[in-house]
Amino acid sequence: MKLSAKCRYGTRAMIEIARNEKNGPVKRKVIVQAQEISRAYLENILISLKMSKLIRTVRGANGGFVLEKKAVCYQPFPDRTFAGGNHVTC
């Protein structure tokens, strides 16, 4: 199964959020630096993840992104449409 680039980067962004979530909401800058994703491309990915209700935003000075559910609740590829617009069934 070949995943789109947007799907791969979306997965990487979610992993980065899960990895750093214990320190509070994760800022875009942290994801961009750790995953070497352009800021503009990451913004599109984060919007898709947010619309898919996989992540949510926390506003304010200490805001950023958090997973909608605990990391252990996610299946690698649930039977749903993901950020790349592809329907993946496992």
CNS distance restraints for C-alpha pairs under 8 A (distance, minus, plus):
assign (resid   3 and name CA) (resid   7 and name CA) 6.05 0.50 0.50
assign (resid   3 and name CA) (resid   8 and name CA) 6.40 0.50 0.50
assign (resid   4 and name CA) (resid   8 and name CA) 6.32 0.50 0.50
assign (resid   4 and name CA) (resid  84 and name CA) 6.31 0.50 0.50
assign (resid   4 and name CA) (resid  86 and name CA) 7.92 0.50 0.50
assign (resid   5 and name CA) (resid   9 and name CA) 6.07 0.50 0.50
assign (resid   5 and name CA) (resid  84 and name CA) 7.65 0.50 0.50
assign (resid   6 and name CA) (resid  10 and name CA) 5.90 0.50 0.50
assign (resid   6 and name CA) (resid  45 and name CA) 6.70 0.50 0.50
assign (resid   6 and name CA) (resid  83 and name CA) 6.60 0.50 0.50
assign (resid   6 and name CA) (resid  84 and name CA) 5.01 0.50 0.50
assign (resid   7 and name CA) (resid  11 and name CA) 6.18 0.50 0.50
assign (resid   7 and name CA) (resid  82 and name CA) 6.79 0.50 0.50
assign (resid   7 and name CA) (resid  83 and name CA) 5.66 0.50 0.50
assign (resid   7 and name CA) (resid  84 and name CA) 4.81 0.50 0.50
assign (resid   8 and name CA) (resid  12 and name CA) 6.28 0.50 0.50
assign (resid   9 and name CA) (resid  13 and name CA) 6.05 0.50 0.50
assign (resid   9 and name CA) (resid  37 and name CA) 7.78 0.50 0.50
assign (resid   9 and name CA) (resid  42 and name CA) 7.95 0.50 0.50
assign (resid   9 and name CA) (resid  45 and name CA) 7.54 0.50 0.50
assign (resid  10 and name CA) (resid  14 and name CA) 6.24 0.50 0.50
assign (resid  10 and name CA) (resid  45 and name CA) 5.87 0.50 0.50
assign (resid  10 and name CA) (resid  46 and name CA) 7.41 0.50 0.50
assign (resid  10 and name CA) (resid  49 and name CA) 7.21 0.50 0.50
assign (resid  10 and name CA) (resid  83 and name CA) 6.48 0.50 0.50
assign (resid  11 and name CA) (resid  15 and name CA) 6.19 0.50 0.50
assign (resid  12 and name CA) (resid  16 and name CA) 6.18 0.50 0.50
assign (resid  12 and name CA) (resid  35 and name CA) 7.04 0.50 0.50
assign (resid  13 and name CA) (resid  17 and name CA) 6.23 0.50 0.50
assign (resid  13 and name CA) (resid  31 and name CA) 6.32 0.50 0.50
assign (resid  13 and name CA) (resid  35 and name CA) 7.35 0.50 0.50
assign (resid  14 and name CA) (resid  18 and name CA) 6.14 0.50 0.50
assign (resid  14 and name CA) (resid  55 and name CA) 7.87 0.50 0.50
assign (resid  14 and name CA) (resid  67 and name CA) 7.30 0.50 0.50
assign (resid  15 and name CA) (resid  19 and name CA) 5.98 0.50 0.50
assign (resid  16 and name CA) (resid  20 and name CA) 6.25 0.50 0.50
assign (resid  16 and name CA) (resid  31 and name CA) 6.26 0.50 0.50
assign (resid  16 and name CA) (resid  34 and name CA) 7.63 0.50 0.50
assign (resid  16 and name CA) (resid  35 and name CA) 7.76 0.50 0.50
assign (resid  17 and name CA) (resid  21 and name CA) 5.65 0.50 0.50
assign (resid  17 and name CA) (resid  25 and name CA) 7.85 0.50 0.50
assign (resid  17 and name CA) (resid  26 and name CA) 5.85 0.50 0.50
assign (resid  17 and name CA) (resid  31 and name CA) 7.49 0.50 0.50
assign (resid  17 and name CA) (resid  65 and name CA) 6.92 0.50 0.50
assign (resid  17 and name CA) (resid  66 and name CA) 6.26 0.50 0.50
assign (resid  17 and name CA) (resid  67 and name CA) 6.92 0.50 0.50
assign (resid  18 and name CA) (resid  22 and name CA) 7.96 0.50 0.50
assign (resid  18 and name CA) (resid  66 and name CA) 7.55 0.50 0.50
assign (resid  18 and name CA) (resid  67 and name CA) 6.86 0.50 0.50
assign (resid  18 and name CA) (resid  71 and name CA) 6.08 0.50 0.50
assign (resid  20 and name CA) (resid  24 and name CA) 7.35 0.50 0.50
assign (resid  20 and name CA) (resid  25 and name CA) 7.92 0.50 0.50
assign (resid  20 and name CA) (resid  26 and name CA) 6.47 0.50 0.50
assign (resid  21 and name CA) (resid  25 and name CA) 5.88 0.50 0.50
assign (resid  21 and name CA) (resid  26 and name CA) 6.32 0.50 0.50
assign (resid  21 and name CA) (resid  66 and name CA) 6.54 0.50 0.50
assign (resid  24 and name CA) (resid  62 and name CA) 7.89 0.50 0.50
assign (resid  24 and name CA) (resid  66 and name CA) 7.87 0.50 0.50
assign (resid  25 and name CA) (resid  57 and name CA) 7.98 0.50 0.50
assign (resid  25 and name CA) (resid  58 and name CA) 6.74 0.50 0.50
assign (resid  25 and name CA) (resid  62 and name CA) 7.09 0.50 0.50
assign (resid  25 and name CA) (resid  63 and name CA) 5.61 0.50 0.50
assign (resid  25 and name CA) (resid  64 and name CA) 4.54 0.50 0.50
assign (resid  25 and name CA) (resid  65 and name CA) 5.02 0.50 0.50
assign (resid  25 and name CA) (resid  66 and name CA) 5.38 0.50 0.50
assign (resid  26 and name CA) (resid  30 and name CA) 6.74 0.50 0.50
assign (resid  26 and name CA) (resid  31 and name CA) 7.59 0.50 0.50
assign (resid  26 and name CA) (resid  63 and name CA) 7.38 0.50 0.50
assign (resid  26 and name CA) (resid  64 and name CA) 4.75 0.50 0.50
assign (resid  26 and name CA) (resid  65 and name CA) 4.97 0.50 0.50
assign (resid  26 and name CA) (resid  66 and name CA) 6.55 0.50 0.50
assign (resid  27 and name CA) (resid  31 and name CA) 6.90 0.50 0.50
assign (resid  27 and name CA) (resid  63 and name CA) 7.04 0.50 0.50
assign (resid  27 and name CA) (resid  64 and name CA) 4.46 0.50 0.50
assign (resid  27 and name CA) (resid  65 and name CA) 6.31 0.50 0.50
assign (resid  28 and name CA) (resid  32 and name CA) 6.11 0.50 0.50
assign (resid  28 and name CA) (resid  39 and name CA) 7.65 0.50 0.50
assign (resid  28 and name CA) (resid  42 and name CA) 7.90 0.50 0.50
assign (resid  28 and name CA) (resid  64 and name CA) 7.00 0.50 0.50
assign (resid  28 and name CA) (resid  65 and name CA) 7.79 0.50 0.50
assign (resid  29 and name CA) (resid  33 and name CA) 6.12 0.50 0.50
assign (resid  29 and name CA) (resid  39 and name CA) 7.90 0.50 0.50
assign (resid  30 and name CA) (resid  34 and name CA) 6.02 0.50 0.50
assign (resid  31 and name CA) (resid  35 and name CA) 5.75 0.50 0.50
assign (resid  31 and name CA) (resid  36 and name CA) 7.70 0.50 0.50
assign (resid  31 and name CA) (resid  37 and name CA) 7.62 0.50 0.50
assign (resid  32 and name CA) (resid  36 and name CA) 5.30 0.50 0.50
assign (resid  32 and name CA) (resid  37 and name CA) 5.03 0.50 0.50
assign (resid  32 and name CA) (resid  38 and name CA) 6.38 0.50 0.50
assign (resid  32 and name CA) (resid  39 and name CA) 6.17 0.50 0.50
assign (resid  32 and name CA) (resid  42 and name CA) 7.25 0.50 0.50
assign (resid  33 and name CA) (resid  37 and name CA) 7.31 0.50 0.50
assign (resid  37 and name CA) (resid  41 and name CA) 6.87 0.50 0.50
assign (resid  37 and name CA) (resid  42 and name CA) 6.22 0.50 0.50
assign (resid  38 and name CA) (resid  42 and name CA) 6.10 0.50 0.50
assign (resid  39 and name CA) (resid  43 and name CA) 6.15 0.50 0.50
assign (resid  40 and name CA) (resid  44 and name CA) 6.72 0.50 0.50
assign (resid  41 and name CA) (resid  45 and name CA) 6.45 0.50 0.50
assign (resid  42 and name CA) (resid  46 and name CA) 6.04 0.50 0.50
assign (resid  43 and name CA) (resid  47 and name CA) 6.25 0.50 0.50
assign (resid  44 and name CA) (resid  48 and name CA) 6.40 0.50 0.50
assign (resid  45 and name CA) (resid  49 and name CA) 6.21 0.50 0.50
assign (resid  45 and name CA) (resid  83 and name CA) 6.53 0.50 0.50
assign (resid  46 and name CA) (resid  50 and name CA) 5.99 0.50 0.50
assign (resid  46 and name CA) (resid  55 and name CA) 7.93 0.50 0.50
assign (resid  47 and name CA) (resid  51 and name CA) 6.12 0.50 0.50
assign (resid  48 and name CA) (resid  52 and name CA) 6.13 0.50 0.50
assign (resid  48 and name CA) (resid  82 and name CA) 7.98 0.50 0.50
assign (resid  48 and name CA) (resid  83 and name CA) 5.05 0.50 0.50
assign (resid  48 and name CA) (resid  84 and name CA) 7.92 0.50 0.50
assign (resid  49 and name CA) (resid  53 and name CA) 6.30 0.50 0.50
assign (resid  49 and name CA) (resid  54 and name CA) 5.38 0.50 0.50
assign (resid  49 and name CA) (resid  55 and name CA) 5.91 0.50 0.50
assign (resid  49 and name CA) (resid  82 and name CA) 7.59 0.50 0.50
assign (resid  49 and name CA) (resid  83 and name CA) 5.69 0.50 0.50
assign (resid  50 and name CA) (resid  54 and name CA) 5.88 0.50 0.50
assign (resid  50 and name CA) (resid  55 and name CA) 5.05 0.50 0.50
assign (resid  50 and name CA) (resid  56 and name CA) 5.71 0.50 0.50
assign (resid  50 and name CA) (resid  57 and name CA) 7.92 0.50 0.50
assign (resid  52 and name CA) (resid  81 and name CA) 7.95 0.50 0.50
assign (resid  52 and name CA) (resid  82 and name CA) 7.08 0.50 0.50
assign (resid  52 and name CA) (resid  83 and name CA) 7.23 0.50 0.50
assign (resid  53 and name CA) (resid  68 and name CA) 6.58 0.50 0.50
assign (resid  54 and name CA) (resid  67 and name CA) 6.14 0.50 0.50
assign (resid  54 and name CA) (resid  68 and name CA) 5.31 0.50 0.50
assign (resid  54 and name CA) (resid  69 and name CA) 7.47 0.50 0.50
assign (resid  55 and name CA) (resid  65 and name CA) 6.61 0.50 0.50
assign (resid  55 and name CA) (resid  66 and name CA) 5.62 0.50 0.50
assign (resid  55 and name CA) (resid  67 and name CA) 4.30 0.50 0.50
assign (resid  55 and name CA) (resid  68 and name CA) 4.65 0.50 0.50
assign (resid  55 and name CA) (resid  69 and name CA) 7.93 0.50 0.50
assign (resid  56 and name CA) (resid  65 and name CA) 5.77 0.50 0.50
assign (resid  56 and name CA) (resid  66 and name CA) 5.62 0.50 0.50
assign (resid  56 and name CA) (resid  67 and name CA) 6.28 0.50 0.50
assign (resid  56 and name CA) (resid  68 and name CA) 5.82 0.50 0.50
assign (resid  57 and name CA) (resid  63 and name CA) 7.18 0.50 0.50
assign (resid  57 and name CA) (resid  64 and name CA) 5.67 0.50 0.50
assign (resid  57 and name CA) (resid  65 and name CA) 4.64 0.50 0.50
assign (resid  57 and name CA) (resid  66 and name CA) 6.39 0.50 0.50
assign (resid  58 and name CA) (resid  62 and name CA) 7.97 0.50 0.50
assign (resid  58 and name CA) (resid  63 and name CA) 4.60 0.50 0.50
assign (resid  58 and name CA) (resid  64 and name CA) 5.26 0.50 0.50
assign (resid  58 and name CA) (resid  65 and name CA) 6.12 0.50 0.50
assign (resid  58 and name CA) (resid  66 and name CA) 7.41 0.50 0.50
assign (resid  59 and name CA) (resid  63 and name CA) 4.63 0.50 0.50
assign (resid  59 and name CA) (resid  64 and name CA) 6.72 0.50 0.50
assign (resid  67 and name CA) (resid  71 and name CA) 7.07 0.50 0.50
assign (resid  69 and name CA) (resid  73 and name CA) 6.37 0.50 0.50
assign (resid  69 and name CA) (resid  74 and name CA) 7.54 0.50 0.50
assign (resid  70 and name CA) (resid  74 and name CA) 7.53 0.50 0.50
assign (resid  74 and name CA) (resid  78 and name CA) 7.77 0.50 0.50
assign (resid  77 and name CA) (resid  88 and name CA) 6.57 0.50 0.50
assign (resid  77 and name CA) (resid  89 and name CA) 7.08 0.50 0.50
assign (resid  77 and name CA) (resid  90 and name CA) 6.49 0.50 0.50
assign (resid  78 and name CA) (resid  88 and name CA) 7.21 0.50 0.50
assign (resid  78 and name CA) (resid  89 and name CA) 6.78 0.50 0.50
assign (resid  78 and name CA) (resid  90 and name CA) 6.91 0.50 0.50
assign (resid  79 and name CA) (resid  87 and name CA) 7.27 0.50 0.50
assign (resid  79 and name CA) (resid  88 and name CA) 5.86 0.50 0.50
assign (resid  79 and name CA) (resid  89 and name CA) 4.75 0.50 0.50
assign (resid  79 and name CA) (resid  90 and name CA) 6.59 0.50 0.50
assign (resid  80 and name CA) (resid  87 and name CA) 5.74 0.50 0.50
assign (resid  80 and name CA) (resid  88 and name CA) 6.25 0.50 0.50
assign (resid  80 and name CA) (resid  89 and name CA) 7.22 0.50 0.50
assign (resid  81 and name CA) (resid  85 and name CA) 5.81 0.50 0.50
assign (resid  81 and name CA) (resid  86 and name CA) 5.61 0.50 0.50
assign (resid  81 and name CA) (resid  87 and name CA) 4.44 0.50 0.50
assign (resid  81 and name CA) (resid  88 and name CA) 6.57 0.50 0.50
assign (resid  82 and name CA) (resid  86 and name CA) 5.98 0.50 0.50
assign (resid  82 and name CA) (resid  87 and name CA) 6.60 0.50 0.50
assign (resid  82 and name CA) (resid  88 and name CA) 7.49 0.50 0.50
